[in-house]
Structure formats: structure tokens, C-alpha cells
Amino acid sequence: MNSKIFYNKIIIYLFFTIIAFLARYFLFEGRESWHDEWHSLYVSEPLISNAETLDRYYGNKGDDFLTEFYPPLYLFILKYWFQIFGYIDENGRWLSLIAGTLCVPLSIYLSSFFQKNKKFYFTGFIIAFNLFLVWQSLEIRAHSLLVLLSLLNIIFFYKLLEKKNFFNISLYIFLSITLLSLWPISGAIFFGKTIYLIKKLILERHFEKLIFLLFVFILIAYVIINIDYLILNLSRDFHYTSLYSSFFYNYHFRTFFGSKILGGIFLITFSFLFIKNFRKIIFFNYKENLIIYIILSSYFLTLLYTFFKASIMSPKYVIFILPLIIIWISIELENFSKKKIAKFILVFCSVIFFILQINNSPIKRPPLNEALNIIIKDKSKFVTTKEFDVFNKYLITKKIFIEQNLILLDDKIPFKDEVVSFWFICLNNPSHKVGDEKLPDEKKCVNFMPKNNQFKIVKEVRINEFILKKFYRD
């Protein structure tokens, strides 16, 4: 590779990495968390023992009991991340933002395996401005890390096909066991690889014996490492997600692309290219066929498990196929006579919908920053709640709470004499519990009085999902 081409590629990678970072960082400051993220923060507290971390993971949440369905690996990664950078909710978000940003250059690199001497502008723009990937890059959950590890795993699978040296083998084993341990539904990636290798054997008479042996070793190692998790979860016959009839005409594309309209545009494009290339997919085994095998395997296996065991039909569960869908569309558009027009339309629509919808994340989050700012403007220092331990832990890990030196009082004991006034923060029928229903105020918000009976209410403020009351010592 001559130096000019090399430096051009470096510029392209840097450009799209910066674009991806800025697109995600736009919503970073002051980002609120929702109840799933509260649980991530609670379980991954850095100062507790690993045994206590597992105890919380399996459901012991202080005054609440709720088990997690996804494996504990992400929570331990997050725990050690907090040990290094500090136990602040924003730091947990940084882990997701970094992983989400790196998915863009990795997607471009994966595309380079199929599109030699291309500049990859299409792949870069679509993935950098994809609303679903942007929103997930801001959550304190495993999804962005899942996409990152999935892309790395597929990249090193191709590397392994080209060169079976010690480095590629070792790294592929490590990435595979880690990926499966992070998210077992990623097993669909290996199912797609198996289809690719079997077709390679049938059509090319080439048996990848070493890779099949690695698959067996990886599976055995994964089961041994994760036996407790597997026993717990395989016994479950329910999950938090449901299979809706709309899946069979939108295939998660509405969620994947952030809106019905843009999802419809990409679904039509994908369907057209799938039908156009159906013969190639069925009867041939080109290098890029692996991508479509993984996409189809992910849909097939999640549906199979849903029909015979428990519903796992959340788009987040198969988020790793989203960059693969975009990459596959990019590959197949190269053979389309109107490819420049088609790519321009898709990029233009993606950027426009990004601008219009960036602030419209479908998950409503309680505006805790707004509540705390009200208290801070009142020049108050003490707060208390009647909420469960998970919420209280989230409250005290808020960056604004720590920076303003606020103090959380235990409402179960009388307050000391130094507490002249305090604010009571009450979650009032939050949307993650009741949806959009309009319900009467919760009793815990209405009837709260501190143990010290000398306090009286001097101010009440209502905002979305919160009731705030200021108490003053009489």
C-alpha cells in the first residue's frame, strides 16, 4: 500500500470516529438514566465484594428483589471501570460512549474486507448517525459493548480464515468466550458462521477442521465458565419482552433506525437487495454471505426460542446485527446501477432524521437533574426520599449531587439538630412503572412526614414524575 492511500484511509477513519463521537456526545451532558440503568449502577458498586456483587445480581437489591436476565460479566466490567475512574453515573456512560464510538471505525474496517479500494463514506455516515446506536451509546447497559465485541469477533473470524497463526487463534478464542459470556444471544453469530463453513465444505470441498474444533472448545469453555448463569436462565419461561405482530412486517427496523419512516426506507432497501441477491445467498458462498447468514440466524434463533421457551424479541437483544445490516446494504448497493443516487438518498434521510429525532429517545427518563437543580437553587444541602435502595444509590452517584456536596438523609431515623431544613424527593407514578396512565398521587408522596415532628412543609414543587417538598424545622 502506497503512503498516499494509507494516509487517506487514516483520515477517513479519524473523520468518522470524530463524527461518531460528536453525534453521541451531543446528548451526553446532563443525560438522565432510567430504571434499568439504576440497577446497573447499584449492582456494580465498586466498594463491595465480588460475592456481594453477585448477590445483588441474583436479586438482592436491599429493600427490593429483582434478578437480572443478562449475564453478570458487564456488571463486573462496569464495577472495575468505576474503581478506576470513580463511582459516578456519568463515568458509566463514558464506557458505553467510547464503545459506541469505536463501533464506527470497526464497521468501516469490516466493510473493507469486501469492498477493496472504496472510501466507505456510506457505511461511515449511516452508522455514525444511526439514532438507535447513538441512543444506546449513552446508556449504562451492555449493548454498545456487545456491538463492539461482535464486530471484533467477526473481524477476527475473517482473519482466522486467512491466517491461522497463534495470535489470531488466541485472540479469537478470547473474544468468542467473552462475547458469549457478555450476551448469549450472540450465539447467533456462531450459527451464521457454521452455515458459512458448511457451505464452504459443500461448494469448495474445503473443510475448516481447526475452526470447527475451536467452535467446540469455545462452547465447552463458555458452558463451564457460565454454568450457574445457564442453569438459572434456562429454567425461566418468561422474559420482559413480548412478540408483537408488528415484528412480522417491520423486523425491528422501526427501532433500529429510530422512526417508522426511516425504518421503512431501509427495510424496503434491504428487502429489495435480498430478493435481488437471493440466488447468490442460497447457491453461492461469497465472503460477504457470512454477514447475511448472521443476520438471518439472529432472527431465526430468537423467534425459535420465543416460540418454544420465552419471548426474547427486544431489538436491543440483537442490536449487534444493526451494523451488519448497514454493511450488507452497502456491499450489495455496489452492484446496483443507481448506487450513487440510492446511497445519497439513504445518507441524506439518515442525517435529516438524526437532526429531527435526536432528542426524541423513545424511553422516558425521570428528570432527576431538574429536581436536583431546584433544590440547589434553593441553596439547600440535605435531601431525603422514601424510595428503594436502587434509586437512592443512583441519586448519590449523580454527578450534580456529588459536585454540589448534597447529603442524603436516612428517613428511618430522626434527623440531627444541624438539619434545619431539607427537601423530600418523591417519585410519583414514574412512567417506567405505569406507562402513560394518569394516576392519583402516590401515598408515599402525600403522607410523608419526618421522624422529627417539629418539621413543617414550607414549599412544594411538582415536575414530571416527581413531587418535591421542602421541610423546615418549626
C-alpha positions as CSV (number, residue, x, y, z in Angstrom):
1,M,0.0,0.0,0.0
2,N,1.5,3.3,-1.0
3,S,1.7,6.1,1.5
4,K,-0.9,8.3,-0.1
5,I,-3.6,5.6,0.1
6,F,-2.6,4.7,3.7
7,Y,-2.8,8.4,4.9
8,N,-6.2,8.8,3.0
9,K,-7.5,5.8,4.9
10,I,-6.3,7.2,8.2
11,I,-8.0,10.4,7.5
12,I,-11.3,8.6,6.7
13,Y,-11.1,6.6,9.9
14,L,-10.3,9.6,12.0
15,F,-13.0,11.7,10.4
16,F,-15.8,9.2,11.0
17,T,-14.6,8.4,14.5
18,I,-14.8,12.1,15.4
19,I,-18.2,12.4,13.7
20,A,-19.4,9.4,15.7
21,F,-18.1,10.8,19.0
22,L,-19.7,14.2,18.5
23,A,-23.0,12.7,17.4
24,R,-23.1,10.7,20.7
25,Y,-21.6,13.4,22.9
26,F,-24.3,15.8,21.9
27,L,-26.7,14.2,24.4
28,F,-24.1,13.3,27.0
29,E,-24.1,16.2,29.3
30,G,-27.0,16.1,31.8
31,R,-28.2,12.7,30.4
32,E,-30.8,11.1,32.7
33,S,-30.9,7.4,33.5
34,W,-33.9,5.1,33.6
35,H,-34.6,2.3,36.0
36,D,-32.6,-0.4,34.1
37,E,-29.5,1.8,34.4
38,W,-30.2,2.4,38.1
39,H,-29.9,-1.4,38.6
40,S,-26.6,-1.4,36.7
41,L,-25.2,1.2,39.0
42,Y,-26.5,-0.5,42.1
43,V,-25.1,-3.9,41.3
44,S,-21.7,-2.6,40.0
45,E,-20.9,-0.6,43.1
46,P,-17.1,-0.7,43.3
47,L,-16.5,-0.9,47.0
48,I,-18.4,-4.1,47.7
49,S,-17.0,-7.6,47.4
50,N,-17.5,-9.7,44.3
51,A,-19.7,-12.1,46.4
52,E,-22.0,-9.2,47.2
53,T,-22.0,-8.0,43.6
54,L,-23.2,-11.5,42.6
55,D,-25.8,-11.4,45.5
56,R,-27.2,-8.2,44.1
57,Y,-27.1,-9.5,40.5
58,Y,-29.2,-12.5,41.6
59,G,-31.8,-10.3,43.0
60,N,-31.0,-9.0,46.5
61,K,-31.4,-5.2,45.9
62,G,-31.6,-4.2,49.6
63,D,-35.3,-3.5,50.1
64,D,-36.2,-4.8,46.7
65,F,-35.8,-8.1,44.9
66,L,-35.2,-8.2,41.2
67,T,-33.0,-10.6,39.3
68,E,-31.1,-9.7,36.1
69,F,-31.6,-11.7,32.9
70,Y,-28.5,-10.8,31.2
71,P,-25.1,-12.3,32.3
72,P,-23.1,-10.6,35.1
73,L,-19.9,-10.0,33.1
74,Y,-20.9,-6.5,32.0
75,L,-21.6,-5.5,35.6
76,F,-18.1,-6.7,36.7
77,I,-16.6,-4.8,33.8
78,L,-18.5,-1.7,34.9
79,K,-17.5,-2.3,38.6
80,Y,-13.8,-2.3,37.8
81,W,-14.3,0.7,35.4
82,F,-15.8,2.6,38.4
83,Q,-12.9,1.5,40.6
84,I,-10.5,3.2,38.2
85,F,-12.5,6.3,37.2
86,G,-14.8,6.9,40.1
87,Y,-18.3,5.8,41.1
88,I,-20.3,8.5,39.2
89,D,-23.2,7.7,36.9
90,E,-21.6,9.8,34.1
91,N,-18.4,7.6,34.2
92,G,-20.5,4.6,33.5
93,R,-22.0,6.4,30.5
94,W,-18.4,7.1,29.2
95,L,-17.8,3.4,28.9
96,S,-20.8,3.0,26.6
97,L,-20.0,6.2,24.7
98,I,-16.4,5.0,24.0
99,A,-17.6,1.5,22.9
100,G,-20.3,3.0,20.7
101,T,-17.9,5.4,19.0
102,L,-15.4,2.7,18.3
103,C,-18.1,0.6,16.5
104,V,-18.0,3.1,13.6
105,P,-14.3,2.6,12.6
106,L,-14.7,-1.1,13.2
107,S,-17.7,-1.3,10.9
108,I,-15.7,0.6,8.2
109,Y,-12.8,-1.8,8.7
110,L,-15.1,-4.8,8.3
111,S,-16.6,-3.3,5.2
112,S,-13.0,-3.1,3.7
113,F,-12.9,-6.9,3.7
114,F,-15.5,-6.9,0.9
115,Q,-15.1,-3.5,-0.9
116,K,-11.4,-3.1,-1.8
117,N,-10.3,0.5,-2.7
118,K,-13.5,2.1,-1.5
119,K,-13.8,5.1,0.7
120,F,-16.6,3.8,2.8
121,Y,-18.4,7.1,3.2
122,F,-21.8,5.4,3.1
123,T,-21.1,2.9,5.9
124,G,-19.4,5.6,8.0
125,F,-22.2,8.2,7.7
126,I,-25.1,5.7,8.2
127,I,-23.6,4.1,11.3
128,A,-22.3,7.3,12.8
129,F,-25.7,8.9,12.6
130,N,-27.9,5.9,13.4
131,L,-30.2,7.0,16.1
132,F,-30.6,3.6,17.8
133,L,-26.8,3.2,18.1
134,V,-26.4,6.7,19.3
135,W,-29.1,6.4,22.0
136,Q,-27.6,3.0,23.1
137,S,-24.2,4.6,23.3
138,L,-25.5,6.8,26.2
139,E,-27.0,4.0,28.3
140,I,-25.3,2.4,31.3
141,R,-26.0,-1.0,29.8
142,A,-24.1,-3.7,27.9
143,H,-25.5,-3.0,24.4
144,S,-22.8,-0.8,22.9
145,L,-20.1,-3.1,24.3
146,L,-22.0,-6.0,22.7
147,V,-21.8,-4.4,19.3
148,L,-18.1,-3.6,19.7
149,L,-17.2,-7.2,20.7
150,S,-19.4,-8.6,17.9
151,L,-17.7,-6.6,15.3
152,L,-14.3,-7.6,16.6
153,N,-15.3,-11.2,16.7
154,I,-16.4,-11.3,13.1
155,I,-13.3,-9.4,12.0
156,F,-11.0,-11.9,13.7
157,F,-13.0,-14.8,12.2
158,Y,-12.2,-13.5,8.8
159,K,-8.6,-13.0,9.9
160,L,-8.6,-16.6,11.1
161,L,-9.8,-17.8,7.7
162,E,-6.9,-16.0,6.1
163,K,-4.2,-16.9,8.5
164,K,-4.3,-19.5,11.3
165,N,-1.4,-18.2,13.4
166,F,-1.1,-18.3,17.2
167,F,-2.1,-14.6,17.7
168,N,-5.3,-14.9,15.6
169,I,-6.3,-18.2,17.2
170,S,-5.7,-16.9,20.8
171,L,-7.4,-13.6,20.3
172,Y,-10.4,-15.2,18.5
173,I,-10.9,-17.7,21.4
174,F,-10.7,-14.9,24.0
175,L,-13.1,-12.6,22.0
176,S,-15.6,-15.5,21.4
177,I,-15.8,-16.6,25.1
178,T,-16.0,-13.0,26.2
179,L,-18.7,-12.2,23.7
180,L,-20.9,-15.2,24.6
181,S,-20.3,-14.6,28.3
182,L,-21.5,-11.0,27.8
183,W,-24.6,-11.9,25.7
184,P,-25.5,-15.5,24.9
185,I,-27.9,-14.4,22.1
186,S,-24.7,-13.6,20.3
187,G,-24.5,-17.3,19.7
188,A,-26.5,-16.5,16.5
189,I,-23.2,-15.1,15.2
190,F,-21.6,-18.6,15.5
191,F,-24.7,-20.2,14.0
192,G,-24.2,-18.0,10.9
193,K,-20.5,-18.8,10.8
194,T,-21.4,-22.5,10.9
195,I,-23.7,-22.1,7.9
196,Y,-20.9,-20.4,6.1
197,L,-18.3,-23.1,6.9
198,I,-20.7,-25.9,6.0
199,K,-21.4,-24.3,2.6
200,K,-17.7,-23.8,2.2
201,L,-17.3,-27.6,2.7
202,I,-20.1,-28.5,0.3
203,L,-19.3,-26.0,-2.5
204,E,-15.5,-25.7,-2.3
205,R,-14.7,-29.1,-0.8
206,H,-12.7,-27.3,1.9
207,F,-13.1,-28.5,5.5
208,E,-12.0,-25.9,8.1
209,K,-11.2,-28.6,10.7
210,L,-9.3,-26.3,13.0
211,I,-12.1,-23.7,13.2
212,F,-14.7,-26.4,13.9
213,L,-12.5,-27.7,16.7
214,L,-12.2,-24.1,18.1
215,F,-16.0,-23.8,18.0
216,V,-16.3,-26.9,20.1
217,F,-13.6,-25.7,22.6
218,I,-15.2,-22.3,22.8
219,L,-18.7,-23.8,23.5
220,I,-17.3,-26.1,26.2
221,A,-15.3,-23.3,27.8
222,Y,-18.3,-21.0,27.8
223,V,-20.6,-23.5,29.4
224,I,-18.1,-24.3,32.2
225,I,-17.5,-20.6,32.9
226,N,-21.2,-19.7,32.8
227,I,-22.8,-22.8,34.2
228,D,-24.6,-21.0,37.1
229,Y,-26.0,-18.4,34.8
230,L,-27.2,-21.0,32.3
231,I,-28.9,-23.1,35.0
232,L,-30.7,-20.1,36.3
233,N,-31.8,-18.7,32.9
234,L,-32.7,-21.9,31.1
235,S,-35.2,-22.7,33.8
236,R,-37.1,-19.4,33.2
237,D,-40.1,-19.5,31.0
238,F,-40.6,-15.7,30.8
239,H,-38.7,-12.6,29.9
240,Y,-39.6,-8.9,30.0
241,T,-40.2,-8.7,26.2
242,S,-43.1,-9.8,24.1
243,L,-43.5,-10.9,20.5
244,Y,-45.8,-8.4,18.8
245,S,-47.5,-9.0,15.4
246,S,-45.8,-5.8,14.1
247,F,-42.5,-7.7,14.2
248,F,-43.5,-9.6,11.1
249,Y,-43.7,-6.5,9.0
250,N,-41.0,-4.3,10.5
251,Y,-38.4,-6.8,11.8
252,H,-37.1,-4.3,14.3
253,F,-36.2,-1.8,11.5
254,R,-38.5,0.8,13.0
255,T,-36.5,0.7,16.3
256,F,-33.2,0.1,14.5
257,F,-33.5,3.3,12.5
258,G,-35.3,5.5,15.1
259,S,-38.5,6.1,13.2
260,K,-41.2,4.3,11.2
261,I,-40.4,6.3,8.1
262,L,-36.7,5.8,8.1
263,G,-37.1,2.2,9.2
264,G,-39.5,1.6,6.3
265,I,-37.0,3.1,3.8
266,F,-34.2,0.9,5.0
267,L,-36.4,-2.2,5.2
268,I,-37.6,-1.7,1.6
269,T,-34.0,-1.2,0.5
270,F,-32.9,-4.3,2.4
271,S,-35.8,-6.4,1.1
272,F,-35.1,-5.3,-2.5
273,L,-31.5,-6.2,-2.2
274,F,-32.3,-9.5,-0.5
275,I,-34.7,-10.6,-3.3
276,K,-32.2,-9.4,-5.9
277,N,-29.4,-11.4,-4.4
278,F,-31.5,-14.4,-3.3
279,R,-29.9,-16.8,-5.7
280,K,-26.4,-15.7,-4.6
281,I,-27.3,-16.2,-1.0
282,I,-28.7,-19.7,-1.5
283,F,-26.5,-21.2,-4.1
284,F,-23.1,-19.5,-3.6
285,N,-20.9,-18.7,-0.6
286,Y,-19.2,-15.4,-1.2
287,K,-17.2,-13.8,1.5
288,E,-20.0,-11.3,2.3
289,N,-22.6,-14.1,2.5
290,L,-21.5,-14.6,6.1
291,I,-23.0,-11.2,7.0
292,I,-26.4,-12.2,5.8
293,Y,-26.2,-15.6,7.4
294,I,-25.6,-14.0,10.8
295,I,-28.5,-11.5,10.3
296,L,-30.9,-14.3,9.3
297,S,-29.7,-16.6,12.0
298,S,-30.3,-13.9,14.7
299,Y,-33.9,-13.5,13.6
300,F,-34.5,-17.3,13.3
301,L,-33.0,-18.3,16.6
302,T,-34.7,-15.5,18.7
303,L,-38.0,-16.5,17.1
304,L,-37.4,-20.2,17.8
305,Y,-36.5,-19.5,21.4
306,T,-39.6,-17.2,21.7
307,F,-42.0,-19.9,20.4
308,F,-40.6,-22.8,22.4
309,K,-39.3,-21.2,25.6
310,A,-39.7,-17.5,26.4
311,S,-40.0,-14.3,24.4
312,I,-36.7,-12.6,23.7
313,M,-37.9,-10.3,20.9
314,S,-36.4,-6.9,22.1
315,P,-34.4,-5.1,19.3
316,K,-31.7,-4.5,21.9
317,Y,-31.1,-8.2,22.3
318,V,-30.0,-8.4,18.6
319,I,-28.5,-4.9,18.3
320,F,-25.3,-6.5,17.0
321,I,-26.9,-7.2,13.6
322,L,-27.7,-3.5,13.0
323,P,-24.2,-2.5,11.7
324,L,-24.2,-5.8,9.8
325,I,-27.4,-4.8,8.1
326,I,-25.9,-1.5,7.1
327,I,-22.7,-3.1,5.9
328,W,-24.5,-5.7,3.8
329,I,-26.7,-3.0,2.2
330,S,-23.5,-1.0,1.4
331,I,-21.9,-4.1,-0.2
332,E,-24.9,-5.0,-2.3
333,L,-25.6,-1.5,-3.4
334,E,-22.2,-1.5,-5.2
335,N,-23.9,-3.8,-7.8
336,F,-26.9,-1.6,-8.2
337,S,-27.0,0.6,-11.4
338,K,-28.3,3.6,-9.4
339,K,-26.0,3.1,-6.4
340,K,-24.9,6.8,-6.1
341,I,-28.4,8.0,-6.1
342,A,-29.5,5.3,-3.7
343,K,-26.6,5.9,-1.3
344,F,-27.2,9.7,-1.4
345,I,-30.9,9.3,-0.5
346,L,-30.1,6.9,2.4
347,V,-27.4,9.1,3.8
348,F,-29.5,12.3,3.4
349,C,-32.5,10.8,5.0
350,S,-30.4,9.4,7.9
351,V,-28.8,12.7,8.6
352,I,-32.2,14.6,8.4
353,F,-33.9,12.1,10.8
354,F,-30.9,12.3,13.1
355,I,-31.3,16.1,13.3
356,L,-35.1,15.9,13.8
357,Q,-35.3,13.0,16.2
358,I,-32.0,13.1,18.2
359,N,-33.9,14.4,21.3
360,N,-36.8,12.0,20.9
361,S,-35.5,8.9,22.5
362,P,-38.5,6.5,23.0
363,I,-37.6,5.8,26.6
364,K,-38.8,8.5,29.0
365,R,-36.4,9.1,31.9
366,P,-37.3,10.7,35.2
367,P,-35.9,14.2,35.2
368,L,-33.7,13.9,38.3
369,N,-31.3,16.6,37.2
370,E,-34.2,19.1,37.0
371,A,-35.3,18.1,40.5
372,L,-31.8,18.5,42.0
373,N,-31.4,21.8,40.3
374,I,-34.5,23.1,42.0
375,I,-33.0,22.1,45.4
376,I,-29.6,23.6,44.6
377,K,-31.1,26.9,43.5
378,D,-32.8,26.9,46.9
379,K,-29.3,26.7,48.5
380,S,-30.3,23.6,50.3
381,K,-27.9,20.8,51.3
382,F,-30.0,18.0,52.8
383,V,-32.4,15.7,50.9
384,T,-34.3,12.5,51.8
385,T,-36.5,10.0,50.0
386,K,-38.9,7.2,50.6
387,E,-37.6,5.3,47.5
388,F,-36.0,1.9,47.3
389,D,-32.2,1.4,47.7
390,V,-31.6,1.1,44.0
391,F,-32.9,4.6,43.3
392,N,-31.1,6.1,46.4
393,K,-27.8,4.7,45.1
394,Y,-28.5,6.2,41.7
395,L,-29.3,9.5,43.4
396,I,-26.0,9.7,45.3
397,T,-23.9,8.7,42.3
398,K,-25.3,11.6,40.2
399,K,-22.5,14.0,39.2
400,I,-24.5,17.0,40.2
401,F,-25.3,15.5,43.6
402,I,-21.6,14.9,44.3
403,E,-20.3,18.2,42.9
404,Q,-22.8,20.2,45.0
405,N,-22.0,18.3,48.2
406,L,-25.6,17.3,48.8
407,I,-26.3,14.9,51.6
408,L,-28.9,12.1,51.6
409,L,-30.6,11.7,55.0
410,D,-32.0,8.3,56.2
411,D,-35.7,8.9,56.6
412,K,-35.9,5.9,59.0
413,I,-34.2,7.8,61.9
414,P,-34.7,11.2,63.4
415,F,-32.6,14.0,61.8
416,K,-29.8,15.6,63.8
417,D,-30.2,19.2,65.1
418,E,-27.9,20.5,62.4
419,V,-30.6,19.7,59.9
420,V,-32.7,22.9,59.9
421,S,-34.3,22.2,56.6
422,F,-34.4,19.5,53.9
423,W,-36.0,18.6,50.7
424,F,-38.1,15.4,50.2
425,I,-37.8,13.9,46.7
426,C,-40.6,11.5,45.7
427,L,-41.0,9.5,42.5
428,N,-44.7,10.0,41.7
429,N,-46.0,7.2,39.4
430,P,-42.9,7.2,37.1
431,S,-43.6,6.2,33.5
432,H,-41.4,3.1,33.7
433,K,-44.0,1.7,36.2
434,V,-47.3,3.0,35.0
435,G,-46.7,3.9,31.4
436,D,-48.8,7.0,30.3
437,E,-51.6,6.4,32.8
438,K,-52.7,9.4,34.8
439,L,-53.0,8.2,38.4
440,P,-53.6,9.9,41.7
441,D,-50.5,11.0,43.7
442,E,-48.7,8.1,45.4
443,K,-49.4,7.8,49.1
444,K,-45.8,7.9,50.0
445,C,-45.5,11.3,48.4
446,V,-48.6,12.7,50.0
447,N,-48.3,11.3,53.5
448,F,-44.6,11.6,54.2
449,M,-43.5,13.3,57.5
450,P,-40.1,13.0,59.0
451,K,-39.5,11.2,62.3
452,N,-38.9,14.6,63.9
453,N,-42.4,16.0,64.4
454,Q,-41.1,19.6,64.6
455,F,-40.8,19.9,60.8
456,K,-43.4,21.5,58.7
457,I,-43.8,21.8,54.9
458,V,-42.9,25.3,53.6
459,K,-42.8,24.6,49.8
460,E,-44.0,22.1,47.3
461,V,-42.9,21.8,43.6
462,R,-44.3,19.3,41.1
463,I,-42.5,18.3,37.9
464,N,-42.9,15.4,35.6
465,E,-42.7,12.1,37.6
466,F,-41.5,13.9,40.8
467,I,-43.1,15.7,43.8
468,L,-40.6,17.8,45.8
469,K,-41.4,19.1,49.3
470,K,-39.3,21.4,51.4
471,F,-39.4,20.9,55.2
472,Y,-38.3,23.5,57.7
473,R,-37.7,23.0,61.4
474,D,-40.6,24.7,63.3
